[in-house]
Amino acid sequence: MNARDNKLLTLFRRLDRGRQEALLDYARFLCERSADGPAEIVQRLDIPRPDSESVIGAMKRLTATYPMLDTQLLLNQASNLLSQYIIQGRAAPEVIDELEQLFREQFERHGDA
């Protein structure tokens, strides 16, 4: 194992079980998204926010709602919010609200391009 792998494993082991699961969900999500090619859909889909939604679920919903957006760019921007949730324990509804705003703003910029 290299130094980066060891660091990741050390950090993972320091998390409680719930946050370990959240981190694994996020890693799975990133792997799923990296295999996708560029989306050709240009219209926003109307996918309502469930009453009880996880942050990872919100990321999946928002990427499905805005399939025309560059997911790599959004993931780079959303990673800070996801870290605040996973590492710092920030409340999920607050993080989801900010993720929705991030996607909405990116969509508005996309329409202007």
N, C-alpha and C positions, 0 to 999 in steps of 0.2 A: 504494500500500500504506500502511496506517495504522501507527502506532507499535507496536501489539500484534502485528500480522502480522510486522513487521520483527524484533521481539524473538524471536518464535517461530522464524523462519527463521534468525536468528543462533545461537540455542541448538541448533537442529537441525544446522546445519553444524559445530558444535563436537563433536558426537558421532561415535564411530567407526561404521562401516557397520552392524555388528550391532545397535547400539543405535538407529540410525536406523530400521532395519527393525522393531525392537520397538516404537518409538514410532509408526510408521505402522500396525502391527498394532493397537495400542491405540486409535488414532484411528478406524480402521475399526470396531473393536468398539463404541466409543462411538456412532458414527453408526448402526450396526445396532440398538443397544439403544434409541436415542432414538425410533425409529419405532414401537416396540412399545407396545401399549396395556396396561392392567392385566390380569394373569393371573387366571384363574378357578380354576385348579387349587389345591387346598388340601392335597394330600398330597405329601410329599417323595418324589422319584423316586430309585431306587437306581442311580446311575451310578458305577461304580468308577473310582478314580484309576489312570490308566495308569502303568506303571513309569517311563517317560520322558515328562514333560509340560512344556510351556512355561507360563509364568505366564499368558499370554493364553489358552492352551488351558484352563488351570485356571479362569479367569474364565468362559469359555464353558461349561465343564462344570458349574460351581457355579450359574450362572444357570439352566441347564437342570435341575439337580437340585432347585433351590428356586424353581420358577416362580411361586409365590405371593407372593414377597417383592418389595418396592418396589426395583426396580433402581437408580433414581436415588439413593435413600438409601444403598444399598450402594456404589454407585460413588463417591459422595462420601467414604465411609469408607475404601474400598479404595484411593483415589487416592494416599494417603500410602505405602502398601505398594508400589504400582506404581512410584511415583517412586523409592523406595529400590532397587528392582530395576533400573529403566531408567537412572536418573541416577547412583546411588551404586554400582551393581554388586553389590548384595546377592545372595546365592545363591538361585537359583530355588526349591529345595526348602523353604528356610526361609520364603520369602514365601508359597509355596503352602500350607504348614502354617498360617500365620497367616490366610490368606484363608479356608481351610476353617473355622477357628475362628470368624472373623467371621460367615460365613454361618450356621454352626450356632447361634451365639448369637442372631442376628437371627431365625432360625426359631423358636427357643425363646420369644423375646419375642412373636413373631407369634402363637404358639399361646396365649399368655396374654392376648392382646388381646381 
